[in-house]
Amino acid sequence: MSADGLLLVEAVVAIALLIVLIVRFRLSPFIALILVSLGLALTVGIPAATIVKSFEAGVGGALGHIALVVGLGTILGKMMVESGGAERIADTVIGFFGPRRADWATMTIALIVGLPVFFEVGFVLLVPIVFTLARRLGQHPMRLGLPMAAGLSVVHAMVPPHPAALLATQAYHADVGLTVLFALIVGIPTAAIAGPVYARFIVPRLSQATAPFPQPVAEQARALPGFAVTLATLLLPVVLMLAGSVAAAVAVPGSAIDGALRFIGTPVVALLAAVLVSYWTLGLARGLNLTTIQAFTNECLAPTAMITLVVGVGAGFGRILTDSGVSDAIVAAAAGVHLPIVLLAWLIAALMRVATGSATVAMATAAGIVAPLAAANPGVRPELLVLATGAGSVVLSHVNDGGFWLVKEYFGLSVADTVRSWTVCETLISVVGLLLTLALSAMV
């Protein structure tokens, strides 16, 4: 067997062991990823003295980009829920679409709410709305839940400032504003096909047994913030990033205005501005005091710790794959079929997704591998490479993906039903997203 072939076999064994540790022995993914990463590094012959340094470099490189974005996005999402802004968005969108198109409404809500928050955070925030609507309309929760999850997944994979899309945007030196525009052009029809359209087909074929969702505690009626105010607060970071992307077109390069626009257009500054604005629009203006807002901020950050750490160690695992030569072996195998670079970006991200279970890790790893090739192919728009990489990063969600277990546990599904619904939904997002990206590449 060739050296590359042996590396691939060792990587497959490591991934299988990772799945066994998580599924069979119920080991925390955080611990399992560290153990498997170090074990793989020793097996493939990385010098022992450099293993930990290599792993830490992967973890630190990912968290340097992700931690601030996750934290600020989570705070913004918390303010939206506690103020009633999420409820206002749900009521307004449902009123617009009507009960018969509630699945399209939940997808739309997810596309809006998912802009500033991480997938897991958006899922947990919106799932109570899904169950409330399902009870009101007498529908299977997955009928509304799958479109919601599809909307969140599309935004997570394709639209900055989400960490995965942001990492790929930076790696490919893509324009943030154009990436957002192209992502919406590709992402909205992709979410529609994988969400409402597929849910109408698959949900009648699922088991009707679902885990009971806690009935909401009766609360005193409260005035909700206006839809326009809530939506403006949520979209503020996107608007600021778009402003940063057009800085070169509206200001003299190197001028104070150019610098200011680029500064406020960075994702961290844009999200920080939105959080501060939300403290007023969704907090103080709604009668909340600073002590309460501080408590909300502290409460919502604690649950994101494990999400952030798992993403970090997943990136560390990706770094081990890269340093060991496994990633090069995958690239060599993929490049051997002489695929166009857009397809190559999708394929490598897909392979990494299946291997690691993390869309963020898949995008970060694939972008790092493909970026040098993209630099040598200036005819390919980097924004399209971001979309192709994002599409590949969500394919075939299975037992090593946290999203798989979120859907299974919250909706009380069997593993088989989760595969038929969520796994296929994610794969549809990947394939349809790739096809639409290829179609878009022929027009721009």
C-alpha positions as CSV (number, residue, x, y, z in Angstrom):
1,M,0.0,0.0,0.0
2,S,1.3,3.5,-0.8
3,A,2.1,6.0,1.9
4,D,-0.9,8.1,1.0
5,G,-3.1,5.1,1.1
6,L,-1.8,4.1,4.5
7,L,-2.4,7.6,5.8
8,L,-6.0,7.5,4.6
9,V,-6.6,4.1,6.2
10,E,-5.2,5.5,9.5
11,A,-7.5,8.5,9.3
12,V,-10.5,6.3,8.6
13,V,-9.7,4.2,11.6
14,A,-9.3,7.3,13.8
15,I,-12.7,8.6,12.6
16,A,-14.3,5.3,13.3
17,L,-12.7,5.3,16.8
18,L,-14.0,8.8,17.4
19,I,-17.6,7.7,16.5
20,V,-17.3,4.7,18.8
21,L,-16.0,6.7,21.7
22,I,-18.8,9.3,21.4
23,V,-21.7,6.9,20.5
24,R,-20.8,3.7,22.3
25,F,-18.9,4.9,25.3
26,R,-20.8,8.3,25.6
27,L,-17.5,10.1,25.9
28,S,-17.7,13.9,25.6
29,P,-16.8,15.0,22.1
30,F,-14.4,17.4,23.6
31,I,-12.4,14.7,25.3
32,A,-12.8,12.2,22.4
33,L,-11.5,14.7,19.8
34,I,-8.4,15.4,22.0
35,L,-7.7,11.7,22.5
36,V,-8.2,10.7,18.9
37,S,-6.2,13.7,17.6
38,L,-3.2,12.9,19.8
39,G,-3.5,9.2,19.0
40,L,-3.6,9.8,15.3
41,A,-0.6,12.1,15.5
42,L,1.5,9.4,17.3
43,T,0.3,6.7,14.8
44,V,1.2,8.6,11.7
45,G,4.7,9.5,13.0
46,I,4.5,13.2,13.9
47,P,7.4,13.9,16.3
48,A,6.1,13.6,19.9
49,A,7.8,16.9,20.8
50,T,5.7,18.8,18.3
51,I,2.3,17.0,18.6
52,V,0.8,19.2,21.3
53,K,2.2,22.4,19.7
54,S,0.6,21.4,16.4
55,F,-2.7,20.6,18.1
56,E,-2.7,23.8,20.1
57,A,-2.0,25.8,17.0
58,G,-5.1,24.4,15.3
59,V,-7.2,25.1,18.4
60,G,-5.9,28.6,18.9
61,G,-6.2,29.5,15.2
62,A,-9.9,28.6,15.1
63,L,-10.8,30.1,18.5
64,G,-9.0,33.4,17.6
65,H,-11.6,33.9,14.9
66,I,-14.6,32.1,16.4
67,A,-14.8,32.9,20.1
68,L,-15.6,36.6,19.8
69,V,-18.2,36.0,17.0
70,V,-19.9,33.2,18.9
71,G,-20.0,35.2,22.2
72,L,-21.4,38.4,20.6
73,G,-23.9,36.6,18.5
74,T,-25.1,34.6,21.4
75,I,-25.7,37.8,23.5
76,L,-27.6,39.3,20.6
77,G,-29.8,36.2,20.4
78,K,-30.4,36.3,24.1
79,M,-31.5,39.9,24.0
80,M,-33.9,39.1,21.1
81,V,-35.6,36.3,23.1
82,E,-35.8,38.0,26.5
83,S,-37.2,41.2,25.0
84,G,-39.9,39.3,23.1
85,G,-38.3,40.3,19.8
86,A,-38.2,36.6,18.6
87,E,-41.9,36.3,19.4
88,R,-42.6,39.5,17.5
89,I,-40.8,38.1,14.5
90,A,-42.6,34.8,14.7
91,D,-46.1,36.5,15.0
92,T,-45.4,38.9,12.1
93,V,-44.0,36.3,9.7
94,I,-46.7,33.7,10.5
95,G,-49.3,36.5,10.0
96,F,-47.8,37.2,6.6
97,F,-47.6,33.6,5.4
98,G,-50.7,32.2,7.0
99,P,-51.2,28.9,8.9
100,R,-51.1,26.8,5.7
101,R,-47.6,28.0,4.9
102,A,-46.3,27.9,8.4
103,D,-43.4,25.8,7.3
104,W,-42.3,28.6,4.9
105,A,-42.7,30.9,7.8
106,T,-40.4,29.0,10.2
107,M,-37.8,28.8,7.4
108,T,-38.0,32.5,6.9
109,I,-37.7,33.1,10.7
110,A,-34.6,30.9,10.8
111,L,-33.0,32.8,7.9
112,I,-33.6,36.1,9.7
113,V,-32.8,35.0,13.3
114,G,-29.9,32.8,12.2
115,L,-28.0,35.8,10.8
116,P,-26.4,36.8,14.1
117,V,-26.3,33.5,16.1
118,F,-24.5,30.2,15.9
119,F,-26.5,27.2,14.6
120,E,-26.9,25.4,17.9
121,V,-27.9,28.7,19.6
122,G,-30.4,29.5,17.0
123,F,-31.9,26.0,17.1
124,V,-32.4,26.1,20.8
125,L,-33.9,29.6,20.7
126,L,-36.3,28.8,17.9
127,V,-37.4,25.2,18.8
128,P,-39.9,26.4,21.4
129,I,-41.6,28.6,18.8
130,V,-41.7,25.5,16.5
131,F,-43.4,23.4,19.1
132,T,-45.9,26.1,20.0
133,L,-46.9,26.6,16.4
134,A,-47.1,22.8,15.8
135,R,-49.5,22.4,18.8
136,R,-51.6,25.4,17.6
137,L,-51.8,24.0,14.0
138,G,-52.0,20.3,14.9
139,Q,-49.0,19.3,12.9
140,H,-46.0,17.0,13.5
141,P,-43.3,19.2,15.0
142,M,-40.8,18.1,12.3
143,R,-43.2,19.6,9.7
144,L,-42.1,23.0,11.0
145,G,-38.8,22.0,12.6
146,L,-37.1,20.7,9.5
147,P,-37.6,24.0,7.5
148,M,-36.3,25.9,10.6
149,A,-33.2,23.7,10.8
150,A,-32.6,24.0,7.1
151,G,-32.8,27.8,7.3
152,L,-30.3,27.9,10.1
153,S,-28.0,25.5,8.4
154,V,-27.9,27.4,5.2
155,V,-27.1,30.7,6.9
156,H,-24.5,29.0,9.1
157,A,-22.6,27.5,6.2
158,M,-22.8,30.3,3.6
159,V,-23.4,33.7,5.1
160,P,-20.8,35.8,7.0
161,P,-20.4,36.6,9.9
162,H,-20.9,33.0,10.8
163,P,-17.5,31.6,11.9
164,A,-17.3,29.0,9.1
165,A,-18.3,31.3,6.3
166,L,-16.1,34.0,7.7
167,L,-13.0,31.8,7.9
168,A,-13.5,30.7,4.3
169,T,-14.1,34.3,3.2
170,Q,-10.8,35.4,4.8
171,A,-8.9,32.4,3.4
172,Y,-10.0,33.0,-0.1
173,H,-9.7,36.8,0.2
174,A,-13.3,37.1,-0.9
175,D,-15.4,40.3,-0.7
176,V,-17.7,40.0,2.4
177,G,-20.5,42.0,0.8
178,L,-20.5,40.1,-2.4
179,T,-20.3,36.8,-0.5
180,V,-23.4,37.8,1.5
181,L,-25.2,38.7,-1.8
182,F,-24.3,35.5,-3.6
183,A,-25.1,33.5,-0.5
184,L,-28.6,34.8,-0.4
185,I,-29.1,34.2,-4.1
186,V,-28.0,30.6,-3.7
187,G,-29.1,30.0,-0.1
188,I,-32.8,31.0,-0.2
189,P,-33.9,28.5,-2.9
190,T,-31.6,25.9,-1.4
191,A,-33.3,26.2,2.0
192,A,-36.7,26.1,0.4
193,I,-36.0,22.8,-1.3
194,A,-34.3,21.1,1.6
195,G,-36.7,22.6,4.2
196,P,-40.4,23.1,3.4
197,V,-40.4,21.0,0.1
198,Y,-38.6,18.0,1.6
199,A,-40.4,18.2,4.9
200,R,-43.8,17.9,3.1
201,F,-42.5,14.7,1.5
202,I,-40.7,13.0,4.4
203,V,-42.6,13.9,7.6
204,P,-45.7,11.8,6.7
205,R,-43.2,8.8,6.5
206,L,-41.7,9.4,9.9
207,S,-42.9,7.8,13.2
208,Q,-45.5,10.0,14.8
209,A,-44.1,9.6,18.3
210,T,-42.4,12.7,19.5
211,A,-40.9,13.6,22.9
212,P,-43.3,15.9,24.8
213,F,-42.1,19.5,24.8
214,P,-42.7,21.4,28.1
215,Q,-45.8,23.5,28.0
216,P,-44.9,27.2,28.3
217,V,-45.4,28.7,31.8
218,A,-48.3,31.2,31.8
219,E,-46.9,34.7,31.8
220,Q,-48.4,38.0,32.3
221,A,-49.1,39.6,28.9
222,R,-46.3,41.9,27.8
223,A,-45.9,44.5,25.1
224,L,-43.5,43.2,22.4
225,P,-41.0,45.3,20.6
226,G,-41.9,46.5,17.1
227,F,-41.0,44.2,14.2
228,A,-39.1,47.0,12.4
229,V,-37.0,47.7,15.5
230,T,-36.2,44.0,16.1
231,L,-35.4,43.3,12.5
232,A,-33.2,46.4,12.2
233,T,-31.2,45.4,15.3
234,L,-30.7,41.9,14.0
235,L,-29.6,43.1,10.5
236,L,-27.4,45.8,11.8
237,P,-24.2,43.7,11.7
238,V,-24.9,42.6,8.1
239,V,-25.4,46.2,7.1
240,L,-22.2,47.3,8.7
241,M,-20.2,44.5,7.0
242,L,-21.7,45.5,3.7
243,A,-20.6,49.1,4.4
244,G,-17.1,47.8,5.0
245,S,-17.1,45.9,1.7
246,V,-17.9,48.9,-0.4
247,A,-15.4,51.2,1.3
248,A,-13.1,51.1,-1.7
249,A,-15.9,52.2,-4.0
250,V,-17.1,55.2,-1.9
251,A,-13.9,56.4,-0.3
252,V,-10.3,57.1,-1.2
253,P,-8.1,54.1,-0.3
254,G,-6.1,54.9,2.8
255,S,-8.3,57.8,3.8
256,A,-9.9,58.2,7.2
257,I,-13.4,57.4,5.8
258,D,-12.0,54.3,4.1
259,G,-10.4,53.2,7.4
260,A,-13.5,53.9,9.4
261,L,-15.8,51.9,7.0
262,R,-13.4,49.0,7.0
263,F,-13.1,49.0,10.8
264,I,-16.9,49.0,11.4
265,G,-17.3,46.4,8.7
266,T,-15.2,43.8,10.5
267,P,-17.5,41.1,11.9
268,V,-16.4,41.6,15.5
269,V,-17.0,45.3,15.5
270,A,-20.3,44.9,13.6
271,L,-21.6,42.4,16.1
272,L,-20.4,44.4,19.0
273,A,-22.2,47.5,17.7
274,A,-25.4,45.4,17.3
275,V,-25.1,44.1,20.8
276,L,-24.7,47.6,22.2
277,V,-27.7,48.8,20.2
278,S,-29.8,45.8,21.3
279,Y,-29.1,46.8,25.0
280,W,-31.1,49.9,24.2
281,T,-33.7,48.8,21.6
282,L,-34.4,45.4,23.1
283,G,-33.4,46.1,26.7
284,L,-33.5,49.6,28.3
285,A,-36.2,50.8,25.9
286,R,-38.3,47.8,26.9
287,G,-38.0,48.6,30.6
288,L,-35.1,46.3,31.5
289,N,-32.4,47.6,33.8
290,L,-28.7,47.3,33.4
291,T,-28.5,44.6,36.2
292,T,-31.0,42.4,34.3
293,I,-29.2,42.9,31.0
294,Q,-25.9,42.0,32.7
295,A,-27.5,38.8,34.1
296,F,-28.8,37.9,30.6
297,T,-25.3,38.4,29.1
298,N,-23.6,36.2,31.8
299,E,-26.3,33.5,31.5
300,C,-26.1,33.1,27.8
301,L,-22.4,32.9,27.5
302,A,-21.9,29.9,29.8
303,P,-23.7,27.4,27.5
304,T,-21.6,28.5,24.5
305,A,-18.4,27.4,26.2
306,M,-18.7,23.7,25.2
307,I,-19.7,24.7,21.6
308,T,-16.7,26.9,21.3
309,L,-14.3,24.3,22.8
310,V,-15.6,21.5,20.6
311,V,-15.2,23.7,17.5
312,G,-11.7,24.5,18.7
313,V,-10.6,20.9,19.3
314,G,-12.2,19.9,16.1
315,A,-10.0,22.5,14.4
316,G,-7.1,21.0,16.3
317,F,-8.0,17.6,14.8
318,G,-8.1,19.2,11.4
319,R,-4.6,20.6,12.0
320,I,-3.3,17.1,12.9
321,L,-4.9,15.8,9.7
322,T,-3.0,18.6,7.8
323,D,0.3,18.2,9.6
324,S,0.3,14.4,9.3
325,G,-0.2,14.6,5.5
326,V,-3.7,13.1,5.6
327,S,-5.2,16.3,4.1
328,D,-2.5,16.3,1.4
329,A,-3.4,12.7,0.6
330,I,-7.1,13.6,0.3
331,V,-6.2,16.6,-1.9
332,A,-4.0,14.4,-4.1
333,A,-6.7,11.8,-4.4
334,A,-9.3,14.5,-5.2
335,A,-7.0,16.4,-7.6
336,G,-6.2,13.2,-9.4
337,V,-9.7,13.3,-10.9
338,H,-8.9,16.7,-12.3
339,L,-12.0,18.5,-11.0
340,P,-12.7,22.2,-11.5
341,I,-11.6,24.2,-8.5
342,V,-15.2,24.9,-7.4
343,L,-16.0,21.2,-7.4
344,L,-12.7,20.5,-5.6
345,A,-13.5,22.9,-2.8
346,W,-16.9,21.3,-2.4
347,L,-15.4,17.7,-2.4
348,I,-12.6,18.4,0.1
349,A,-15.1,20.2,2.4
350,A,-17.5,17.3,2.1
351,L,-14.8,14.7,2.9
352,M,-13.7,16.8,5.9
353,R,-17.3,17.1,7.1
354,V,-17.9,13.4,7.0
355,A,-14.6,12.9,8.8
356,T,-14.9,15.5,11.6
357,G,-18.7,16.1,11.8
358,S,-18.1,19.9,12.0
359,A,-19.1,22.3,9.3
360,T,-16.8,24.9,10.7
361,V,-13.8,22.6,10.8
362,A,-14.6,21.3,7.3
363,M,-14.8,24.8,5.9
364,A,-11.7,26.0,7.7
365,T,-9.7,23.0,6.6
366,A,-10.9,22.9,3.0
367,A,-10.4,26.6,2.6
368,G,-6.9,26.4,3.9
369,I,-6.1,23.6,1.5
370,V,-7.8,25.1,-1.6
371,A,-6.8,28.8,-1.1
372,P,-3.3,28.4,-2.6
373,L,-4.9,26.7,-5.6
374,A,-7.5,29.5,-5.9
375,A,-4.7,32.1,-5.9
376,A,-3.2,30.3,-8.9
377,N,-6.6,30.4,-10.7
378,P,-7.6,34.1,-10.7
379,G,-10.5,33.5,-13.1
380,V,-12.6,31.9,-10.4
381,R,-14.5,34.3,-8.1
382,P,-13.4,33.7,-4.5
383,E,-17.0,34.4,-3.3
384,L,-18.2,31.3,-5.3
385,L,-15.5,29.2,-3.7
386,V,-16.8,30.3,-0.3
387,L,-20.3,29.1,-1.3
388,A,-19.0,25.8,-2.7
389,T,-16.9,25.1,0.4
390,G,-19.9,25.9,2.6
391,A,-22.2,23.6,0.6
392,G,-19.7,20.8,1.0
393,S,-19.3,21.4,4.7
394,V,-22.9,20.4,5.5
395,V,-23.2,17.1,3.6
396,L,-24.2,13.8,5.2
397,S,-24.6,14.9,8.9
398,H,-24.3,11.8,11.0
399,V,-23.4,10.6,14.5
400,N,-20.3,12.7,14.9
401,D,-22.2,16.0,14.3
402,G,-23.8,17.8,17.2
403,G,-26.6,19.0,15.0
404,F,-27.7,15.4,14.4
405,W,-28.2,14.8,18.1
406,L,-29.9,18.2,18.6
407,V,-32.5,17.2,16.1
408,K,-32.9,13.7,17.3
409,E,-33.3,14.6,21.0
410,Y,-35.4,17.7,20.7
411,F,-37.9,16.1,18.3
412,G,-37.8,12.6,19.9
413,L,-36.8,10.8,16.7
414,S,-35.2,7.4,16.3
415,V,-31.7,7.3,14.7
416,A,-33.3,6.0,11.5
417,D,-35.9,8.8,11.4
418,T,-33.2,11.4,12.1
419,V,-31.2,10.0,9.1
420,R,-34.2,10.1,6.9
421,S,-35.1,13.6,7.8
422,W,-32.1,15.7,9.1
423,T,-29.2,13.8,7.3
424,V,-31.0,13.9,4.0
425,C,-32.0,17.6,4.5
426,E,-28.3,18.5,5.1
427,T,-27.3,16.5,2.0
428,L,-29.9,18.2,-0.1
429,I,-28.5,21.6,1.1
430,S,-25.1,20.5,0.0
431,V,-26.0,19.2,-3.4
432,V,-28.5,21.9,-4.3
433,G,-26.2,24.6,-3.0
434,L,-23.4,23.2,-5.2
435,L,-25.6,23.1,-8.3
436,L,-26.9,26.6,-7.8
437,T,-23.3,27.9,-7.2
438,L,-22.2,26.3,-10.4
439,A,-25.1,27.9,-12.2
440,L,-24.3,31.2,-10.7
441,S,-20.6,30.9,-11.8
442,A,-21.7,30.6,-15.4
443,M,-23.4,34.0,-15.1
444,V,-21.0,36.2,-13.1
